[in-house]
């Protein structure tokens, strides 16, 4: 998938798509059972199908659960928050949450954000933040 920088996993250009409001993560929908999938796999975990249609992920979801990480890998600033966010149609995505730990609450709405990790836009990172709020400094 890519290297990690300050706790963010870098994604290739095959994992994102540019839309009217900026970059989005690119997932898929199984042609057999219609299940949304992220990250894209070679076999559908629901029905075993192997045919998929590309699908940009939604941007707003609901925080399912989260945890604050106090001891991370060398070079990663701690503490930071991670969690699973539920989107419509049964899709659950894991990622960093760029908010103060005390402000994060299970059940709240979060926005999926994707940004270029370098000036050439050849690699990307994604994270969750409160909708409409400017997240704390995201380093890539």
PyMOL commands that set and color helices and strands:
alter all, ss='L'
color gray80, all
select helices_A, chain A and resi 13-15+88-90+101-103
alter helices_A, ss='H'
color red, helices_A
select strands_A, chain A and resi 4-5+8-9+11-12+16-19+22-30+36-37+52-56+60-69+80-87+91-97+109-116+123-129
alter strands_A, ss='S'
color yellow, strands_A
deselect
rebuild
show_as cartoon
